[in-house]
């Protein structure tokens, strides 16, 4: 033996590299945006999203009670409900083509208690 550890017929370092590759996190690239027009567009989109989110928070119980097991896309401060995500988005885009602040969520089929955890 040449002094290297052999594990299940494989070079131990190769096995370590495979494990490292499996744990590798995706690369994130951050670009600074300074163009005033692009910043204004992003701010306007964020404001539209904020209005849709606020509407959703106010009407959440009503939407969840009526639309269990469906997808809901909120645009123009109104819900668009469908059996698939793509259908809900298509309905929202058709009704509000200029609202790029829409968002989508799935309403669970059954009402259940949920637990959330956070590390501080």
C-alpha positions as CSV (number, residue, x, y, z in Angstrom):
1,X,0.0,0.0,0.0
2,X,1.3,3.5,-0.8
3,X,0.2,5.2,2.4
4,X,-3.2,6.4,1.1
5,X,-6.4,5.3,2.8
6,X,-8.6,3.1,0.7
7,X,-12.3,3.0,1.5
8,X,-14.5,0.5,-0.2
9,X,-12.1,0.1,-3.1
10,X,-11.9,3.9,-3.7
11,X,-9.3,6.4,-3.0
12,X,-10.5,8.1,0.3
13,X,-9.7,11.6,-1.2
14,X,-12.0,10.9,-4.1
15,X,-14.9,10.0,-1.8
16,X,-14.3,13.2,0.1
17,X,-14.4,15.3,-3.1
18,X,-17.7,13.6,-4.1
19,X,-19.2,14.5,-0.8
20,X,-18.0,18.1,-1.1
21,X,-19.5,18.3,-4.6
22,X,-22.8,17.1,-3.3
23,X,-22.8,19.8,-0.6
24,X,-21.6,22.6,-2.9
25,X,-23.8,25.6,-2.7
26,X,-24.9,27.5,-5.8
27,X,-22.9,30.5,-6.9
28,X,-24.6,33.8,-6.3
29,X,-23.6,36.8,-8.3
30,X,-24.5,40.3,-7.1
31,X,-24.5,43.2,-9.5
32,X,-24.9,46.8,-8.3
33,X,-27.5,48.7,-10.3
34,X,-27.0,52.4,-10.6
35,X,-29.1,53.3,-13.6
36,X,-31.8,55.7,-12.4
37,X,-34.4,54.4,-14.9
38,X,-33.8,50.8,-13.9
39,X,-34.0,51.7,-10.2
40,X,-37.3,53.5,-10.7
41,X,-38.7,50.5,-12.5
42,X,-37.6,48.2,-9.7
43,X,-39.1,50.5,-7.1
44,X,-42.4,50.7,-9.0
45,X,-42.5,46.9,-9.2
46,X,-41.8,46.6,-5.5
47,X,-44.7,49.0,-4.7
48,X,-47.1,46.9,-6.9
49,X,-45.9,43.8,-5.1
50,X,-46.5,45.5,-1.7
51,X,-50.0,46.4,-2.6
52,X,-50.8,42.9,-3.8
53,X,-49.2,41.5,-0.6
54,X,-51.2,43.8,1.6
55,X,-54.4,42.8,-0.2
56,X,-53.6,39.2,0.3
57,X,-52.9,39.6,4.0
58,X,-56.2,41.3,4.6
59,X,-58.2,38.6,2.6
60,X,-56.1,35.5,3.4
61,X,-58.7,33.8,5.6
62,X,-61.4,34.3,3.0
63,X,-59.3,33.1,0.1
64,X,-58.0,30.1,2.1
65,X,-61.6,29.1,3.1
66,X,-62.9,29.3,-0.4
67,X,-60.0,27.9,-2.5
68,X,-58.5,24.9,-0.7
69,X,-56.1,22.8,-2.9
70,X,-55.7,25.5,-5.6
71,X,-53.1,28.0,-6.7
72,X,-53.8,31.7,-6.2
73,X,-52.0,34.5,-8.1
74,X,-52.7,38.0,-6.8
75,X,-52.4,40.8,-9.2
76,X,-54.2,44.2,-9.3
77,X,-55.2,43.5,-5.7
78,X,-57.4,40.6,-6.7
79,X,-57.1,36.8,-6.7
80,X,-56.9,34.6,-9.7
81,X,-57.5,31.0,-8.8
82,X,-56.7,27.9,-10.8
83,X,-55.8,24.2,-10.4
84,X,-52.2,24.8,-11.6
85,X,-49.7,27.6,-11.0
86,X,-49.4,28.3,-14.8
87,X,-53.1,28.7,-15.2
88,X,-53.4,31.1,-12.2
89,X,-50.5,33.2,-13.5
90,X,-52.0,33.3,-17.0
91,X,-55.4,34.5,-15.6
92,X,-53.6,37.2,-13.6
93,X,-51.5,38.3,-16.6
94,X,-54.6,38.5,-18.9
95,X,-56.5,40.7,-16.5
96,X,-53.5,42.8,-15.4
97,X,-50.8,42.6,-18.0
98,X,-48.9,45.6,-16.6
99,X,-48.8,44.3,-13.0
100,X,-45.4,42.8,-12.6
101,X,-45.8,42.8,-8.8
102,X,-48.0,39.8,-8.8
103,X,-47.2,36.8,-6.7
104,X,-48.4,33.2,-6.4
105,X,-49.1,30.8,-3.6
106,X,-50.6,27.4,-3.1
107,X,-53.5,27.0,-0.7
108,X,-53.1,23.6,1.2
109,X,-55.9,21.2,0.6
110,X,-56.5,20.6,4.3
111,X,-56.4,23.1,7.1
112,X,-53.6,22.1,9.5
113,X,-51.5,23.6,12.2
114,X,-48.1,24.8,11.0
115,X,-44.9,25.3,13.0
116,X,-42.3,27.8,12.0
117,X,-38.8,27.9,13.4
118,X,-36.2,30.6,13.3
119,X,-32.6,30.8,14.4
120,X,-31.6,34.1,15.9
